[in-house]
Amino acid sequence: MVTIAELRNVTKTFGNNKALDDINLKINEKEVLALLGPNGSGKTTLLKVLAFLEKPTLGEVFFCGRKVTEQNMTRLRMESTMVFQKTVFFDASVYDNVAYGLKVRKISRSEIAEKVSKVLKLVELKGFERRYVSQLSGGEQQRVALARAIALNTRLLLLDEPTANLDPKNVANIEKVIATVNGELKTTIVIATHNMFQAKNLPHRIALLTSGKISDTGTPTEVFGKLSKTLASFAAEGNTFAGTAIAKNGITVVNIGNGVQLQTAADVSGDVSVFISPEDIILSSRKIESSARNVFKGKIIEMADSDSIVRLKVDAGKTFTVQITKQSFKEMKLDLGSEVFLTFKASSVQTLANP
């Protein structure tokens, strides 16, 4: 098995914050590796190190067997490309956005046209060439970002939460593109995600990150077979529950006990584990009108203050962890015992069938 990239004892600090802590990781050629962990666990920083956009504070990075140095870093950046969670586009057409990196590399006009045509077909955006990116949906824009990266034909493709905030249909489209790029083009892909359902089905291997450290690596079967231990970081985030899933009228309902039933977009049944990211839950002092299928009334039972964020525990039959800005907390005049409403989409309920 050929190793395309390797981190050896890599630590990265920003002031007093240790974003990565003594990371050792090998990335195998032609694999899809998922960096799985909650927000703030170091996933994006690790991707930036692999993209040669951040230099380790300590440790060494190797690419294709060669140590990355100041002398070869610029050249190696041509072999690794990163798609950020929030992509910046030019105020131009889809064609011009996808072609930009190829023009920078001084590729001929005819070759650029051929490459752009191929990648737009691959991401199922053929016919969108003259559309302005600003006119596209969020899912379509994400596919443009992928097309722009894929067109460069780098050895390593790095994706930072590529399906965050997308509906299930667009998530499926993006995951299909990732699988095709890996399967047909043999591109090595590292994907950062906090979506446990995605991590179970998409990659060949998983590296689980907790507070800047890799706590476990292995195949999805190996990692999720030790759910209670290796995914403790998610449990620490809150909102991890065991329950029973039943399909009703095209919607899957998960009974997690105490009369609490969650609706999820996942097509599963039987014994499951579910996770809802605290960031995906909208907290309000009044019931809000929305298309979200999960709405619960509860009381604040615990509060924790951290910089500009306040983390709350809300008893709604089950205890949910939510986070809001300190400003919103003050504006809503919340306190222990305050009654609040929790609202989140069915697509935010990540569901895993228990082995």
KOLBAVEX-479896 format. One record per residue (C-alpha): residue number from 1; y negated, z, x. Coordinates in nm, 4 decimals. Layout:
REM residues N
[NUM,[Y,Z,X]]
...
***
This chain:
REM residues 355
[1,[0.0000,0.0000,0.0000]]
[2,[-0.3329,-0.1131,0.1499]]
[3,[-0.6237,0.1331,0.1465]]
[4,[-0.9538,-0.0430,0.0776]]
[5,[-1.1802,0.2626,0.1013]]
[6,[-1.1384,0.6199,0.2154]]
[7,[-1.3515,0.9339,0.2153]]
[8,[-1.2682,1.1959,0.4760]]
[9,[-1.4099,1.5463,0.4324]]
[10,[-1.7204,1.4063,0.2636]]
[11,[-1.9868,1.6544,0.1568]]
[12,[-2.3181,1.5518,0.0035]]
[13,[-2.6032,1.7956,-0.0560]]
[14,[-2.9407,1.7545,-0.2214]]
[15,[-3.1497,2.0508,-0.1109]]
[16,[-2.9479,2.3584,-0.2091]]
[17,[-2.7262,2.1601,-0.4483]]
[18,[-2.3838,2.0563,-0.3178]]
[19,[-2.3034,1.7452,-0.5243]]
[20,[-1.9824,1.6671,-0.3315]]
[21,[-1.7789,1.9326,-0.1542]]
[22,[-1.5284,1.8273,0.1160]]
[23,[-1.3961,1.5190,-0.0668]]
[24,[-1.0825,1.3481,0.0631]]
[25,[-0.9888,1.0361,-0.1316]]
[26,[-0.8106,0.7063,-0.0709]]
[27,[-0.8696,0.4032,-0.2928]]
[28,[-0.5892,0.1514,-0.2940]]
[29,[-0.6441,-0.2222,-0.2995]]
[30,[-0.6161,-0.3869,-0.6464]]
[31,[-0.5998,-0.0578,-0.8368]]
[32,[-0.8165,0.0889,-1.1113]]
[33,[-0.9059,0.4459,-1.0190]]
[34,[-1.0800,0.6725,-1.2705]]
[35,[-1.3078,0.9528,-1.1555]]
[36,[-1.2673,1.1911,-1.4474]]
[37,[-1.4894,1.4920,-1.4928]]
[38,[-1.7623,1.6486,-1.7045]]
[39,[-2.1288,1.5667,-1.6561]]
[40,[-2.2604,1.7113,-1.3314]]
[41,[-1.9213,1.7103,-1.1584]]
[42,[-2.0306,1.4627,-0.8873]]
[43,[-1.8913,1.1338,-1.0217]]
[44,[-2.2092,0.9281,-0.9852]]
[45,[-2.2811,1.0636,-0.6371]]
[46,[-1.9289,0.9746,-0.5264]]
[47,[-1.9776,0.6187,-0.6562]]
[48,[-2.3078,0.5892,-0.4672]]
[49,[-2.1354,0.6957,-0.1459]]
[50,[-1.8708,0.4268,-0.2022]]
[51,[-2.1470,0.1727,-0.2708]]
[52,[-2.3163,0.2771,0.0576]]
[53,[-2.6272,0.3784,-0.1389]]
[54,[-2.5966,0.7432,-0.0338]]
[55,[-2.4998,0.8683,0.3112]]
[56,[-2.2717,1.1719,0.3336]]
[57,[-2.4295,1.4897,0.4650]]
[58,[-2.0962,1.5602,0.6348]]
[59,[-1.7762,1.3608,0.6705]]
[60,[-1.6799,0.9984,0.7198]]
[61,[-1.6413,0.6890,0.5024]]
[62,[-1.4024,0.4068,0.5892]]
[63,[-1.3963,0.0591,0.4352]]
[64,[-1.1073,-0.1786,0.4995]]
[65,[-1.0006,0.0404,0.7903]]
[66,[-1.3409,0.0454,0.9605]]
[67,[-1.5698,0.3453,0.9825]]
[68,[-1.8985,0.2917,0.7991]]
[69,[-2.1934,0.3228,1.0400]]
[70,[-2.5658,0.2491,1.0444]]
[71,[-2.4852,-0.0749,1.2247]]
[72,[-2.2411,-0.2201,0.9699]]
[73,[-2.3631,-0.0574,0.6465]]
[74,[-2.5915,-0.3436,0.5398]]
[75,[-2.3124,-0.5976,0.5810]]
[76,[-2.0583,-0.3792,0.4013]]
[77,[-2.2911,-0.3473,0.1008]]
[78,[-2.2067,-0.7128,0.0360]]
[79,[-1.8457,-0.6065,-0.0298]]
[80,[-1.9154,-0.3278,-0.2792]]
[81,[-2.1259,-0.3375,-0.5956]]
[82,[-2.2124,-0.0714,-0.8504]]
[83,[-2.2953,-0.0993,-1.2209]]
[84,[-2.5104,0.1949,-1.3256]]
[85,[-2.4859,0.3719,-1.6603]]
[86,[-2.8413,0.2683,-1.7412]]
[87,[-2.8800,-0.0828,-1.6068]]
[88,[-3.2199,-0.2375,-1.5366]]
[89,[-3.2508,-0.6041,-1.6308]]
[90,[-3.5128,-0.8653,-1.5540]]
[91,[-3.7230,-0.9804,-1.8492]]
[92,[-3.5383,-1.3091,-1.8424]]
[93,[-3.2403,-1.4950,-1.9830]]
[94,[-2.8784,-1.3889,-1.9540]]
[95,[-2.8208,-1.6785,-1.7118]]
[96,[-3.1061,-1.5770,-1.4812]]
[97,[-2.9962,-1.2124,-1.4785]]
[98,[-2.6376,-1.2982,-1.3878]]
[99,[-2.7449,-1.5617,-1.1329]]
[100,[-2.9945,-1.3395,-0.9493]]
[101,[-2.7551,-1.1804,-0.6997]]
[102,[-2.6014,-1.5173,-0.6219]]
[103,[-2.9454,-1.6657,-0.5501]]
[104,[-3.0202,-1.3770,-0.3132]]
[105,[-2.6996,-1.4661,-0.1273]]
[106,[-2.8304,-1.8230,-0.0959]]
[107,[-2.5410,-1.9829,-0.2839]]
[108,[-2.5943,-2.3450,-0.3909]]
[109,[-2.7308,-2.4184,-0.7391]]
[110,[-2.4147,-2.5977,-0.8477]]
[111,[-2.1907,-2.3133,-0.7326]]
[112,[-2.4128,-2.0607,-0.9088]]
[113,[-2.3856,-2.2555,-1.2332]]
[114,[-2.0070,-2.2640,-1.2000]]
[115,[-1.9767,-1.8926,-1.1247]]
[116,[-2.2120,-1.7887,-1.4066]]
[117,[-2.0204,-2.0041,-1.6534]]
[118,[-1.6887,-1.8482,-1.5492]]
[119,[-1.8015,-1.4855,-1.5665]]
[120,[-1.9784,-1.5272,-1.9006]]
[121,[-1.6581,-1.6713,-2.0401]]
[122,[-1.4670,-1.3776,-1.8914]]
[123,[-1.6933,-1.1213,-2.0621]]
[124,[-1.6929,-1.3269,-2.3837]]
[125,[-2.0625,-1.4170,-2.3711]]
[126,[-2.0280,-1.7925,-2.3347]]
[127,[-2.3136,-1.9537,-2.5263]]
[128,[-2.5511,-1.6641,-2.4514]]
[129,[-2.6941,-1.8260,-2.1367]]
[130,[-3.0460,-1.8849,-2.2755]]
[131,[-3.0678,-1.5663,-2.4808]]
[132,[-3.3017,-1.3000,-2.3456]]
[133,[-3.1202,-0.9794,-2.2472]]
[134,[-3.3726,-0.7752,-2.4467]]
[135,[-3.2464,-0.9476,-2.7634]]
[136,[-2.8870,-0.8311,-2.7125]]
[137,[-2.7055,-0.5264,-2.8457]]
[138,[-2.6184,-0.2361,-2.6160]]
[139,[-2.2581,-0.3541,-2.5856]]
[140,[-2.3644,-0.7105,-2.5049]]
[141,[-2.6106,-0.5858,-2.2434]]
[142,[-2.3350,-0.3856,-2.0779]]
[143,[-2.1218,-0.6997,-2.0584]]
[144,[-2.4132,-0.8826,-1.8948]]
[145,[-2.4322,-0.6024,-1.6368]]
[146,[-2.0601,-0.6415,-1.5713]]
[147,[-2.0915,-1.0205,-1.5471]]
[148,[-2.3708,-0.9862,-1.2908]]
[149,[-2.1521,-0.7605,-1.0766]]
[150,[-1.8323,-0.9620,-1.1204]]
[151,[-2.0101,-1.2842,-1.0186]]
[152,[-2.0677,-1.1389,-0.6706]]
[153,[-1.6894,-1.1288,-0.6170]]
[154,[-1.6980,-0.8098,-0.4095]]
[155,[-1.3902,-0.6283,-0.2832]]
[156,[-1.4869,-0.3099,-0.4694]]
[157,[-1.6411,-0.2786,-0.8169]]
[158,[-1.7892,0.0616,-0.9076]]
[159,[-1.8633,0.1433,-1.2728]]
[160,[-2.0632,0.4484,-1.3794]]
[161,[-1.9748,0.5475,-1.7388]]
[162,[-1.9629,0.1810,-1.8520]]
[163,[-1.8819,0.2652,-2.2151]]
[164,[-2.1128,0.5639,-2.2662]]
[165,[-2.2905,0.5607,-2.6044]]
[166,[-2.1102,0.2483,-2.7258]]
[167,[-1.9255,0.2162,-3.0560]]
[168,[-1.5424,0.1833,-3.0516]]
[169,[-1.5504,-0.1981,-3.0870]]
[170,[-1.7771,-0.2433,-2.7849]]
[171,[-1.5788,0.0166,-2.5890]]
[172,[-1.2651,-0.1910,-2.6504]]
[173,[-1.4484,-0.5080,-2.5366]]
[174,[-1.5658,-0.3467,-2.2118]]
[175,[-1.2221,-0.2001,-2.1386]]
[176,[-1.0659,-0.5428,-2.1974]]
[177,[-1.3055,-0.6966,-1.9434]]
[178,[-1.2238,-0.4263,-1.6869]]
[179,[-0.8493,-0.4808,-1.7309]]
[180,[-0.8916,-0.8598,-1.7014]]
[181,[-1.1052,-0.8395,-1.3866]]
[182,[-0.8481,-0.6157,-1.2247]]
[183,[-0.5435,-0.8067,-1.3484]]
[184,[-0.6606,-1.1643,-1.2960]]
[185,[-0.9164,-1.1374,-1.0153]]
[186,[-0.7317,-0.8506,-0.8407]]
[187,[-1.0604,-0.6652,-0.7953]]
[188,[-1.0349,-0.2999,-0.6955]]
[189,[-1.2237,-0.0915,-0.9520]]
[190,[-1.3434,0.2689,-0.9518]]
[191,[-1.4696,0.3881,-1.2889]]
[192,[-1.6516,0.7165,-1.3493]]
[193,[-1.5885,0.8572,-1.6961]]
[194,[-1.5834,1.1798,-1.8932]]
[195,[-1.3780,1.0111,-2.1665]]
[196,[-1.0270,1.1560,-2.1474]]
[197,[-0.8851,0.8984,-2.3883]]
[198,[-1.0147,0.6169,-2.1680]]
[199,[-0.8815,0.7816,-1.8525]]
[200,[-0.5356,0.8102,-2.0032]]
[201,[-0.5055,0.4410,-2.0894]]
[202,[-0.7152,0.2317,-1.8504]]
[203,[-0.6574,0.3290,-1.4836]]
[204,[-0.3569,0.3303,-1.2537]]
[205,[-0.4656,0.6638,-1.1034]]
[206,[-0.7035,0.9471,-1.1835]]
[207,[-0.9058,1.1716,-0.9524]]
[208,[-1.0213,1.4787,-1.1428]]
[209,[-1.3601,1.6154,-1.0330]]
[210,[-1.4774,1.9696,-1.0923]]
[211,[-1.8065,2.0982,-0.9480]]
[212,[-1.8100,1.8394,-0.6704]]
[213,[-1.4471,1.8907,-0.5726]]
[214,[-1.1352,1.6845,-0.6414]]
[215,[-0.8987,1.9267,-0.8095]]
[216,[-0.6157,1.6810,-0.8736]]
[217,[-0.5091,1.3181,-0.8304]]
[218,[-0.2210,1.1236,-0.9756]]
[219,[-0.1151,0.8776,-1.2413]]
[220,[-0.2424,0.9392,-1.5961]]
[221,[0.1040,1.0655,-1.6907]]
[222,[0.1038,1.3133,-1.4019]]
[223,[-0.2487,1.4399,-1.4645]]
[224,[-0.2266,1.4679,-1.8424]]
[225,[0.1209,1.6163,-1.8183]]
[226,[-0.0581,1.9200,-1.6711]]
[227,[-0.3349,1.9159,-1.9302]]
[228,[-0.3877,2.2904,-1.9495]]
[229,[-0.4361,2.3252,-1.5716]]
[230,[-0.5853,2.0062,-1.4350]]
[231,[-0.8367,1.9545,-1.7150]]
[232,[-0.9694,2.3073,-1.7021]]
[233,[-1.3132,2.1684,-1.6234]]
[234,[-1.3316,2.0191,-1.9700]]
[235,[-1.2143,2.3409,-2.1293]]
[236,[-1.4876,2.5189,-1.9381]]
[237,[-1.7377,2.2778,-2.0907]]
[238,[-1.6168,2.3871,-2.4322]]
[239,[-1.5067,2.1880,-2.7348]]
[240,[-1.1459,2.1358,-2.6266]]
[241,[-0.9105,2.2034,-2.9167]]
[242,[-0.5442,2.1580,-3.0090]]
[243,[-0.4619,2.0264,-3.3540]]
[244,[-0.2595,1.8003,-3.5770]]
[245,[-0.3754,1.4442,-3.6512]]
[246,[-0.3096,1.2639,-3.9794]]
[247,[-0.4286,0.9130,-4.0734]]
[248,[-0.6068,0.8982,-4.4090]]
[249,[-0.7587,0.5819,-4.5580]]
[250,[-0.8252,0.4224,-4.2202]]
[251,[-0.9681,0.7422,-4.0667]]
[252,[-0.7786,0.9898,-3.8500]]
[253,[-0.8356,1.3536,-3.9446]]
[254,[-0.7517,1.6270,-3.6939]]
[255,[-0.6937,1.9778,-3.8288]]
[256,[-0.7886,2.2215,-3.5500]]
[257,[-0.7445,2.5392,-3.7557]]
[258,[-0.9616,2.7848,-3.9492]]
[259,[-1.0303,2.5156,-4.2066]]
[260,[-1.2031,2.2893,-3.9529]]
[261,[-1.1111,1.9211,-3.9729]]
[262,[-1.2519,1.6625,-3.7329]]
[263,[-1.2681,1.2896,-3.7998]]
[264,[-1.1945,1.0648,-3.5025]]
[265,[-1.1917,0.6902,-3.4424]]
[266,[-0.8695,0.7210,-3.2393]]
[267,[-0.5503,0.5856,-3.3929]]
[268,[-0.3140,0.8778,-3.3270]]
[269,[-0.0905,1.1117,-3.5223]]
[270,[0.0991,1.4346,-3.4662]]
[271,[0.0139,1.7060,-3.2151]]
[272,[-0.3023,1.6219,-3.0197]]
[273,[-0.5708,1.7679,-2.7970]]
[274,[-0.9321,1.6774,-2.8705]]
[275,[-1.2535,1.7057,-2.6714]]
[276,[-1.6151,1.6613,-2.7796]]
[277,[-1.8774,1.6477,-2.5059]]
[278,[-2.1564,1.9019,-2.5687]]
[279,[-2.4072,1.6213,-2.5060]]
[280,[-2.2643,1.4222,-2.8006]]
[281,[-2.3400,1.6927,-3.0568]]
[282,[-2.6745,1.6887,-3.2378]]
[283,[-2.7972,2.0356,-3.3302]]
[284,[-3.0483,2.0792,-3.6123]]
[285,[-3.1858,2.3598,-3.8255]]
[286,[-3.1410,2.1448,-4.1355]]
[287,[-2.8677,1.9037,-4.2408]]
[288,[-2.9642,1.5541,-4.1281]]
[289,[-2.8818,1.2259,-4.2978]]
[290,[-2.6778,1.0003,-4.0724]]
[291,[-2.3630,0.7884,-4.0562]]
[292,[-2.1902,1.0519,-3.8409]]
[293,[-1.8653,1.1672,-4.0021]]
[294,[-1.8590,1.5179,-3.8570]]
[295,[-2.1124,1.7674,-3.9936]]
[296,[-2.0582,2.1458,-3.9737]]
[297,[-2.2717,2.4479,-4.0559]]
[298,[-2.2528,2.7494,-3.8263]]
[299,[-2.4304,3.0381,-3.6558]]
[300,[-2.5445,3.0747,-3.2946]]
[301,[-2.3314,3.3451,-3.1301]]
[302,[-2.4213,3.2995,-2.7616]]
[303,[-2.7061,3.1515,-2.5546]]
[304,[-2.7395,3.0585,-2.1859]]
[305,[-3.0616,2.9379,-2.0236]]
[306,[-3.0561,2.6925,-1.7306]]
[307,[-3.3778,2.5233,-1.6130]]
[308,[-3.4881,2.2907,-1.8951]]
[309,[-3.1568,2.3143,-2.0850]]
[310,[-3.0259,2.5797,-2.3229]]
[311,[-2.6499,2.5943,-2.3835]]
[312,[-2.5436,2.7452,-2.7127]]
[313,[-2.2142,2.8548,-2.8632]]
[314,[-2.1998,2.8010,-3.2368]]
[315,[-1.9393,2.9521,-3.4693]]
[316,[-1.8581,2.6882,-3.7310]]
[317,[-1.5065,2.8114,-3.8050]]
[318,[-1.4283,2.7146,-3.4458]]
[319,[-1.6624,2.7813,-3.1546]]
[320,[-1.8512,2.4724,-3.0401]]
[321,[-2.0609,2.4422,-2.7239]]
[322,[-2.3879,2.2512,-2.7613]]
[323,[-2.6791,2.1897,-2.5292]]
[324,[-3.0412,2.1144,-2.6172]]
[325,[-3.3680,2.1069,-2.4298]]
[326,[-3.5604,2.4294,-2.3946]]
[327,[-3.8508,2.2644,-2.5729]]
[328,[-3.6351,2.1789,-2.8771]]
[329,[-3.4949,2.5315,-2.8756]]
[330,[-3.8470,2.6755,-2.8962]]
[331,[-3.9680,2.4243,-3.1551]]
[332,[-3.6762,2.5092,-3.3866]]
[333,[-3.7418,2.8834,-3.3315]]
[334,[-3.3735,2.9516,-3.2698]]
[335,[-3.2180,3.2846,-3.1814]]
[336,[-2.8854,3.4650,-3.1980]]
[337,[-2.7614,3.4507,-3.5558]]
[338,[-2.9682,3.1447,-3.6481]]
[339,[-2.7954,2.9099,-3.8911]]
[340,[-2.7687,2.5540,-3.7601]]
[341,[-2.5951,2.2248,-3.8331]]
[342,[-2.3757,2.0350,-3.5866]]
[343,[-2.3511,1.6566,-3.6240]]
[344,[-2.1430,1.4131,-3.4176]]
[345,[-1.9772,1.0742,-3.4572]]
[346,[-1.6057,1.0123,-3.5028]]
[347,[-1.6183,0.8046,-3.1814]]
[348,[-1.7328,1.1166,-2.9925]]
[349,[-1.4043,1.2962,-3.0679]]
[350,[-1.1842,1.2061,-2.7713]]
[351,[-0.8216,1.2440,-2.8729]]
[352,[-0.5031,1.2669,-2.6683]]
[353,[-0.1516,1.2726,-2.8074]]
[354,[0.0280,1.5696,-2.6535]]
[355,[0.3403,1.4855,-2.4515]]
***
